[in-house]
Amino acid sequence: MLPKLDGFEVCRRIREFSLVPVVMLTARGEPVDKLRGFEMGADDYLGKPFVPAELWPGYAPSCAAASKARQPPPRPWSAAARLPSICCGGG
């Protein structure tokens, strides 16, 4: 248990600024919870109890590859975000 936020919210907030691989290890193992975890941006979701073999050594690289395949979140300070004001003379 997390003290102030649940894991879904933590995952969502991480995805606002990072493509770091996220694996959720949780006591919430219902299919609806797993789906919600993926919707929030998790790369994988393991309900407890889980089999340690699920975390085999090749797991991290495959998780990282899945994360790299994502498009980065938009950055409000990027040139693309300022494009309308640059092109149209806006503020």
Backbone torsions as a table, in degrees:
resi	resn	phi	psi	omega
1	MET	NA	135.6	175.8
2	LEU	-93.7	145.8	-173.0
3	PRO	-68.3	-38.6	-173.8
4	LYS	-121.5	-33.0	-179.6
5	LEU	-119.7	155.0	172.6
6	ASP	-89.0	168.7	-177.2
7	GLY	-62.0	-31.6	178.4
8	PHE	-62.6	-45.2	-179.8
9	GLU	-68.1	-38.9	176.9
10	VAL	-60.1	-46.1	179.6
11	CYS	-61.5	-46.2	179.5
12	ARG	-58.6	-43.0	-179.4
13	ARG	-68.5	-37.5	176.4
14	ILE	-60.8	-43.4	-177.8
15	ARG	-66.4	-16.8	177.2
16	GLU	-66.4	-25.0	-175.5
17	PHE	-135.9	-2.8	-173.5
18	SER	-144.9	151.6	174.9
19	LEU	-107.7	15.6	178.9
20	VAL	-56.6	140.9	178.8
21	PRO	-61.3	136.3	179.7
22	VAL	-122.7	120.1	174.1
23	VAL	-116.5	121.4	179.7
24	MET	-93.4	122.1	173.3
25	LEU	-110.2	113.1	-167.8
26	THR	-145.0	157.8	175.2
27	ALA	-81.3	-11.1	-179.9
28	ARG	-88.3	96.3	-172.9
29	GLY	-108.7	9.6	179.0
30	GLU	-69.5	149.1	179.4
31	PRO	-54.7	-37.2	179.3
32	VAL	-64.9	-35.1	177.6
33	ASP	-68.8	-41.2	179.0
34	LYS	-62.4	-44.6	178.1
35	LEU	-60.3	-43.6	179.3
36	ARG	-62.5	-40.0	177.7
37	GLY	-59.2	-44.5	177.7
38	PHE	-66.4	-36.9	178.0
39	GLU	-64.5	-31.2	179.0
40	MET	-79.6	-10.4	176.0
41	GLY	114.9	7.4	178.8
42	ALA	-66.2	144.4	175.2
43	ASP	-82.1	-30.5	174.5
44	ASP	-153.0	161.6	-175.3
45	TYR	-141.6	116.4	179.6
46	LEU	-118.7	121.4	175.9
47	GLY	-83.9	147.6	177.5
48	LYS	-86.2	145.8	-6.8
49	PRO	-75.4	147.2	177.1
50	PHE	-119.1	160.8	179.9
51	VAL	-86.7	125.0	-178.7
52	PRO	-53.0	-28.0	178.6
53	ALA	-62.5	-19.3	177.4
54	GLU	-66.2	-18.9	179.5
55	LEU	-106.3	45.1	-178.5
56	TRP	-63.2	161.0	-175.2
57	PRO	-56.1	-29.5	179.6
58	GLY	-80.2	-1.4	-175.9
59	TYR	-65.2	-48.3	-177.2
60	ALA	-59.9	-46.8	179.0
61	PRO	-61.7	-38.6	-180.0
62	SER	-69.6	-34.0	177.1
63	CYS	-67.1	-41.9	178.9
64	ALA	-63.6	-40.0	179.1
65	ALA	-62.7	-40.1	178.5
66	ALA	-63.8	-38.5	179.8
67	SER	-68.2	-39.2	-179.9
68	LYS	-66.4	-26.6	-179.0
69	ALA	-70.6	-17.6	179.8
70	ARG	-75.6	152.6	172.4
71	GLN	-79.6	139.5	178.2
72	PRO	-65.4	149.9	178.6
73	PRO	-66.9	151.5	179.6
74	PRO	-64.5	142.3	178.2
75	ARG	-107.2	122.1	-177.6
76	PRO	-63.2	-21.4	-178.3
77	TRP	-94.7	2.9	-178.5
78	SER	-76.9	160.6	178.4
79	ALA	-60.4	-37.4	-179.7
80	ALA	-61.7	-37.1	-179.4
81	ALA	-70.7	-28.2	-179.6
82	ARG	-91.2	-2.4	-173.9
83	LEU	-52.6	-47.5	-179.4
84	PRO	-58.0	-39.9	-179.1
85	SER	-72.8	-30.8	178.1
86	ILE	-71.6	-44.0	-176.2
87	CYS	-78.4	-32.8	-171.0
88	CYS	-106.8	5.6	179.1
89	GLY	73.5	15.8	178.7
90	GLY	-75.1	173.5	-175.2
91	GLY	-70.3	NA	NA
